[in-house]
């Protein structure tokens, strides 16, 4: 990364980083559920490497979203955003690595990859790797290390560029912040409630809940007859979640007023939702969906896991002020 480009759309870049963060969070959750294996490095080490990358991506997201805010607020087509053209390449390569690692972890968890055996690249996420190469955990470990170190090397430069950019443009915008000692310090809380990132997290959660509805239909035969009513109620609660998410993601000004008068979520409450907590719910659902896939294949059901998810969807609906939650 050694030059600027005016062709990078910071809003698009920010969306890519946010998507990668969500994918990485799901990958960490899946890795945490894996049993011990004979490959190196150990699962614990891989999780730590993923967490290191997650922290770097969080810093990157902070910078890119700041540029996106200024870019949108100034509405100047000639505004030069100091982002290197190679950033897209780094994000793309990093995404391929994370998706490849996630695919291998899922295969292990589902029992498709025997202990100590390797998985060959078969998906779009890993098709760029030579078919003869064995994709062991060490391969992904090395790539995670390279991605993290590369971005850590450029992060001080990117923060300095951001500082210079803000000194030039801060008078024209409403997002005061500064960079000191290589740390971005915000002087207000508006960034933390950034609606674009919050919406991305909520859309991701909605997709996971919809996937759970579909998976439950596939494994409904695994439910004992006396539990079929429980399944119906649970799916109704999930439908309530999906409906609430759809409303808050599409509401306009007058609809937010109607929502407030109806005792549902206000816009102020919506903008104050914790996106990190939303991502936690997405990770929980991603793991649940994986369990359901395994259950459907084995024609079994983890009843305790199902009961835990009933409690989880109740908590979620309470947070979203969606219906009455679980019954």
C-alpha positions as CSV (number, residue, x, y, z in Angstrom):
1,X,0.0,0.0,0.0
2,X,1.9,3.0,-1.2
3,X,-0.5,5.4,-2.9
4,X,-3.8,7.1,-2.8
5,X,-6.8,6.7,-5.1
6,X,-9.9,8.8,-5.5
7,X,-11.8,5.8,-7.0
8,X,-12.4,4.0,-3.7
9,X,-15.9,4.5,-2.4
10,X,-15.4,4.6,1.4
11,X,-19.1,3.6,2.0
12,X,-18.5,0.5,-0.1
13,X,-15.2,-0.3,1.6
14,X,-16.8,0.2,5.1
15,X,-19.5,-2.3,4.1
16,X,-16.9,-4.8,3.0
17,X,-15.0,-4.5,6.3
18,X,-18.2,-4.8,8.4
19,X,-19.2,-7.9,6.4
20,X,-15.7,-9.4,7.0
21,X,-16.0,-8.7,10.7
22,X,-19.3,-10.6,10.9
23,X,-17.9,-13.5,9.0
24,X,-14.9,-13.6,11.3
25,X,-17.1,-13.5,14.4
26,X,-19.0,-16.5,13.1
27,X,-15.8,-18.4,12.3
28,X,-14.4,-17.8,15.8
29,X,-17.7,-19.2,17.3
30,X,-17.4,-22.3,15.1
31,X,-13.8,-22.9,16.0
32,X,-14.6,-22.6,19.7
33,X,-17.0,-25.5,19.3
34,X,-14.5,-27.8,17.6
35,X,-13.1,-30.8,19.5
36,X,-9.3,-31.4,19.8
37,X,-7.5,-32.5,16.7
38,X,-4.1,-33.7,15.6
39,X,-3.2,-30.8,13.4
40,X,-1.0,-27.8,14.3
41,X,-1.6,-25.2,15.6
42,X,-4.1,-26.0,18.3
43,X,-7.6,-24.6,18.0
44,X,-6.9,-22.2,20.9
45,X,-4.1,-20.7,18.9
46,X,-6.2,-20.3,15.8
47,X,-8.9,-18.5,17.9
48,X,-6.4,-16.1,19.3
49,X,-5.1,-15.3,15.8
50,X,-8.7,-14.7,14.7
51,X,-9.2,-12.4,17.6
52,X,-6.0,-10.5,16.8
53,X,-7.3,-10.0,13.2
54,X,-10.7,-9.0,14.6
55,X,-9.1,-6.2,16.7
56,X,-7.2,-4.9,13.6
57,X,-10.4,-5.0,11.5
58,X,-12.2,-3.1,14.2
59,X,-9.6,-0.3,14.0
60,X,-9.8,-0.3,10.2
61,X,-13.6,-0.1,10.3
62,X,-13.3,2.9,12.6
63,X,-11.2,4.7,10.1
64,X,-13.1,3.8,7.0
65,X,-16.5,4.6,8.5
66,X,-15.1,8.0,9.5
67,X,-14.1,8.7,6.0
68,X,-17.5,7.5,4.7
69,X,-19.3,9.9,7.1
70,X,-17.3,12.9,5.9
71,X,-17.5,11.8,2.2
72,X,-21.3,11.6,2.5
73,X,-21.8,14.8,4.5
74,X,-19.6,16.9,2.2
75,X,-21.1,15.5,-1.0
76,X,-18.0,16.6,-3.0
77,X,-17.2,14.3,-6.0
78,X,-13.7,15.8,-6.1
79,X,-12.9,15.1,-2.4
80,X,-9.8,12.9,-2.2
81,X,-10.0,10.2,0.4
82,X,-6.5,9.0,1.4
83,X,-7.2,5.3,0.9
84,X,-4.8,3.0,-0.9
85,X,-6.1,1.1,-3.9
86,X,-4.6,-2.1,-2.5
87,X,-7.0,-2.0,0.4
88,X,-9.7,-3.8,-1.6
89,X,-7.1,-6.5,-2.4
90,X,-6.2,-6.9,1.2
91,X,-9.9,-7.1,2.2
92,X,-10.6,-9.7,-0.6
93,X,-7.6,-11.9,0.3
94,X,-8.5,-11.7,4.0
95,X,-12.1,-12.7,3.3
96,X,-11.0,-15.7,1.2
97,X,-8.8,-16.9,4.1
98,X,-11.5,-16.5,6.7
99,X,-14.1,-18.2,4.6
100,X,-11.7,-21.1,3.8
101,X,-11.0,-21.5,7.5
102,X,-14.7,-21.4,8.3
103,X,-15.4,-24.1,5.6
104,X,-12.8,-26.4,7.1
105,X,-14.1,-25.9,10.6
106,X,-17.7,-26.6,9.5
107,X,-16.6,-29.8,7.8
108,X,-14.8,-31.0,11.0
109,X,-17.8,-30.1,13.1
110,X,-20.1,-32.0,10.9
111,X,-17.8,-35.0,10.8
112,X,-17.1,-34.7,7.0
113,X,-13.4,-34.2,7.6
114,X,-11.7,-37.1,9.5
115,X,-9.4,-36.3,12.3
116,X,-5.9,-35.5,11.0
117,X,-7.1,-35.5,7.4
118,X,-6.9,-32.5,5.2
119,X,-9.7,-30.7,3.3
120,X,-9.2,-29.8,-0.3
121,X,-10.5,-26.5,-1.7
122,X,-13.9,-27.0,-3.3
123,X,-15.7,-23.8,-2.7
124,X,-15.5,-20.3,-4.2
125,X,-13.7,-19.2,-1.0
126,X,-10.8,-21.6,-1.7
127,X,-10.8,-22.1,-5.4
128,X,-7.8,-19.8,-5.9
129,X,-5.5,-22.3,-4.1
130,X,-3.9,-25.1,-6.1
131,X,-6.1,-28.2,-6.0
132,X,-3.1,-30.3,-5.0
133,X,-2.4,-28.3,-1.9
134,X,-3.7,-29.6,1.4
135,X,-5.5,-27.0,3.3
136,X,-4.4,-27.7,6.9
137,X,-5.0,-25.4,9.8
138,X,-1.3,-24.4,9.6
139,X,-2.0,-23.0,6.1
140,X,-4.8,-20.7,7.5
141,X,-2.7,-19.9,10.5
142,X,0.1,-18.6,8.3
143,X,-2.3,-16.5,6.2
144,X,-4.0,-15.0,9.2
145,X,-0.6,-14.0,10.6
146,X,0.4,-12.3,7.3
147,X,-2.9,-10.5,7.0
148,X,-2.8,-9.2,10.5
149,X,0.9,-8.1,10.3
150,X,0.3,-6.3,7.0
151,X,-2.5,-4.2,8.4
152,X,-0.7,-3.6,11.7
153,X,2.2,-2.2,9.7
154,X,0.0,0.2,7.8
155,X,-2.3,1.2,10.6
156,X,-0.1,4.0,12.0
157,X,0.2,5.5,8.5
158,X,-3.6,5.3,8.0
159,X,-4.2,7.0,11.3
160,X,-1.8,9.7,10.4
161,X,-3.5,10.2,7.1
162,X,-6.9,10.4,8.8
163,X,-5.6,13.0,11.2
164,X,-4.3,15.1,8.3
165,X,-7.6,14.6,6.5
166,X,-9.6,15.8,9.5
167,X,-7.4,18.8,10.0
168,X,-8.3,19.9,6.5
169,X,-12.0,19.0,6.5
170,X,-13.1,19.1,10.1
171,X,-14.5,22.6,9.9
172,X,-17.0,21.5,7.2
173,X,-18.4,18.5,9.1
174,X,-20.0,17.5,12.3
175,X,-17.8,14.6,13.3
176,X,-15.1,16.0,15.6
177,X,-12.4,13.6,16.5
178,X,-8.6,13.5,16.5
179,X,-5.7,11.0,16.4
180,X,-3.2,11.0,19.3
181,X,-0.5,8.4,20.1
182,X,-1.9,6.2,17.3
183,X,-5.3,6.0,19.0
184,X,-8.4,7.5,17.5
185,X,-10.2,9.6,20.2
186,X,-13.8,10.6,19.5
187,X,-15.2,13.7,21.1
188,X,-18.8,12.6,20.8
189,X,-20.8,9.4,20.8
190,X,-22.3,9.8,17.3
191,X,-19.8,7.3,15.8
192,X,-20.8,4.6,18.3
193,X,-24.4,4.8,17.1
194,X,-23.4,4.7,13.4
195,X,-26.6,3.7,11.7
196,X,-25.0,2.1,8.6
197,X,-23.0,-0.4,10.7
198,X,-26.0,-1.0,13.0
199,X,-28.2,-1.7,10.0
200,X,-25.7,-4.1,8.6
201,X,-25.6,-6.0,11.9
202,X,-29.4,-6.2,12.0
203,X,-29.7,-7.4,8.5
204,X,-27.2,-10.1,9.3
205,X,-29.2,-11.2,12.3
206,X,-32.4,-11.2,10.3
207,X,-30.8,-13.5,7.8
208,X,-29.6,-15.9,10.5
209,X,-33.1,-16.1,12.0
210,X,-34.7,-16.7,8.6
211,X,-32.1,-19.5,8.1
212,X,-33.1,-21.0,11.4
213,X,-36.8,-21.1,10.4
214,X,-35.9,-23.0,7.2
215,X,-33.6,-25.4,9.1
216,X,-36.3,-26.1,11.7
217,X,-38.8,-27.1,9.0
218,X,-36.2,-29.6,7.7
219,X,-35.7,-31.3,11.0
220,X,-39.2,-31.0,12.4
221,X,-39.6,-34.8,12.1
222,X,-37.0,-35.1,14.8
223,X,-39.3,-33.4,17.4
224,X,-41.3,-35.8,19.5
225,X,-45.1,-35.5,19.1
226,X,-45.5,-33.9,22.5
227,X,-43.0,-31.2,21.5
228,X,-44.5,-30.2,18.2
229,X,-46.5,-27.4,19.9
230,X,-43.2,-26.1,21.4
231,X,-41.8,-25.9,17.9
232,X,-44.8,-24.0,16.6
233,X,-44.5,-21.4,19.4
234,X,-40.8,-21.1,18.9
235,X,-41.2,-20.4,15.2
236,X,-43.9,-17.9,15.9
237,X,-41.5,-16.1,18.2
238,X,-38.9,-16.1,15.5
239,X,-41.4,-14.7,13.1
240,X,-42.1,-11.9,15.6
241,X,-38.3,-11.2,15.6
242,X,-38.1,-11.1,11.8
243,X,-41.1,-8.8,11.5
244,X,-39.7,-6.4,14.1
245,X,-36.3,-6.3,12.4
246,X,-38.0,-5.7,9.0
247,X,-40.0,-2.8,10.4
248,X,-37.1,-1.0,12.1
249,X,-34.9,-1.4,9.0
250,X,-37.5,0.1,6.7
251,X,-39.3,2.7,8.9
252,X,-39.5,6.2,7.6
253,X,-40.0,9.3,9.8
254,X,-43.8,9.1,10.1
255,X,-43.6,5.3,10.7
256,X,-41.2,5.8,13.6
257,X,-43.8,8.2,15.1
258,X,-46.4,5.5,14.7
259,X,-44.1,2.9,16.3
260,X,-43.5,5.2,19.3
261,X,-47.3,5.8,19.7
262,X,-47.9,2.0,19.5
263,X,-45.5,1.4,22.4
264,X,-42.9,-0.2,20.1
265,X,-39.4,0.9,19.5
266,X,-38.6,4.6,19.0
267,X,-36.0,5.9,16.6
268,X,-33.9,7.0,19.6
269,X,-34.0,3.4,21.0
270,X,-33.2,2.0,17.6
271,X,-30.1,4.2,17.1
272,X,-28.9,3.3,20.6
273,X,-28.9,-0.5,20.0
274,X,-25.6,-2.1,20.7
275,X,-24.3,-3.5,17.4
276,X,-21.8,-5.7,19.2
277,X,-24.6,-7.3,21.1
278,X,-26.5,-7.7,17.8
279,X,-23.5,-9.5,16.4
280,X,-23.4,-11.8,19.5
281,X,-27.0,-12.8,18.7
282,X,-26.0,-13.4,15.1
283,X,-23.1,-15.7,16.3
284,X,-25.5,-17.6,18.6
285,X,-27.9,-18.2,15.7
286,X,-25.1,-19.2,13.3
287,X,-24.0,-21.9,15.8
288,X,-27.7,-22.9,16.3
289,X,-28.2,-23.2,12.5
290,X,-25.1,-25.4,12.3
291,X,-26.4,-27.6,15.0
292,X,-29.7,-27.9,13.1
293,X,-27.9,-28.9,10.0
294,X,-26.1,-31.7,11.9
295,X,-29.4,-32.7,13.6
296,X,-31.2,-32.9,10.2
297,X,-28.5,-35.1,8.8
298,X,-28.5,-37.4,11.9
299,X,-32.2,-37.3,12.4
300,X,-31.7,-36.3,16.1
301,X,-32.4,-33.2,18.2
302,X,-30.6,-31.6,21.1
303,X,-33.6,-30.8,23.2
304,X,-31.6,-28.8,25.7
305,X,-30.1,-26.7,23.0
306,X,-33.6,-26.0,21.6
307,X,-34.8,-24.9,25.0
308,X,-31.8,-22.5,25.4
309,X,-32.6,-20.9,22.0
310,X,-36.2,-20.4,23.2
311,X,-34.9,-18.4,26.0
312,X,-32.5,-16.5,23.7
313,X,-35.2,-15.5,21.2
314,X,-37.3,-14.3,24.2
315,X,-34.4,-12.0,25.3
316,X,-33.9,-10.8,21.8
317,X,-37.6,-9.9,21.3
318,X,-37.5,-8.1,24.6
319,X,-34.6,-6.0,23.4
320,X,-36.3,-5.3,20.1
321,X,-39.6,-4.6,21.9
322,X,-41.1,-7.2,19.5
323,X,-44.3,-8.8,20.6
324,X,-44.4,-10.6,23.9
325,X,-41.3,-12.9,23.4
326,X,-41.5,-16.5,24.3
327,X,-44.6,-17.8,26.0
